[in-house]
Amino acid sequence: MQEQVSGTAGGTSIRLAGSFRANPGADFEDVAYDLTFDSRTQHLTGTRNGQPFWAAPFIQKGPGEGCGPAMQ
């Protein structure tokens, strides 16, 4: 599975758009997320391609902190 997305964050909401493919030989498909940070659960929740989506806990990085390697 491979996904490449970029987007914007404002307040507690995040919008991402990009492409996704389920298998190495498959075609890429459009993907879009519309997420909000839920302070109660510490997760990003919202939609992925219009369907309900619940993401792993959100970890806020400070200025100058890099992200770790992507999981595949």
N, C-alpha and C positions, 0 to 999 in steps of 0.2 A: 504494500500500500504506500502510495506517495501523494503528498499534498503540499502545494505551494500556495500560500495566501499572504496577503498584505492588507493593511487597512488603517483605520483611524480609531482613536480612543478619545472620549470626552466625558468627564464626570465619571459615572459608573457604567457607561455603555461602550461597547466595542463593536465595530462593523468590519468584517473581513470579507474579501473576495479573492478568488483565484481559481486554481484547477486541482483536480484530483483524479487519480487512477487506482483502481483496485489491484491490478496485477501488472507486472513489468511489460507484458506485451499488449495490454489494453490501451484504448484511446483515452486521452484526458477528457474529463467532463468539467463543466463549470461548477463551482461550489461557492456558497455565500453564507456567512454567519451574521446574525444580529443578536448580540449577547448583552446581558446586564450582570454586574457583580451583585451577588446575593450576600450581604454582610452576615446574615444569620448562619448560612451554611458554608460561607467562604468559598463558593463555587461560582463559575460563570454559567448562567442559564439563559436560555432563549431558543433560537431556532437555527437549524442548518438546512438550507434549501427549503425553508418554510415548514419544516417538521420539528417538533420539540427536541431540544438538545440540552444536555447537562454535562459540563466539562469538569475536568479535574480541578482541585483547588488552585486558585489564582495566587501566584507569588509575585509580588511587586518588587521589581529590581530598582535599585537606586542609580543615580547618575554615574556613569562610568563602569557599571557592572555588566559584564557580558552574560549572554545566555549560554547554557550548556549545550552539548551536542544534541541534535534532533534524534528522537527515537524512531526506529523503523521496524 
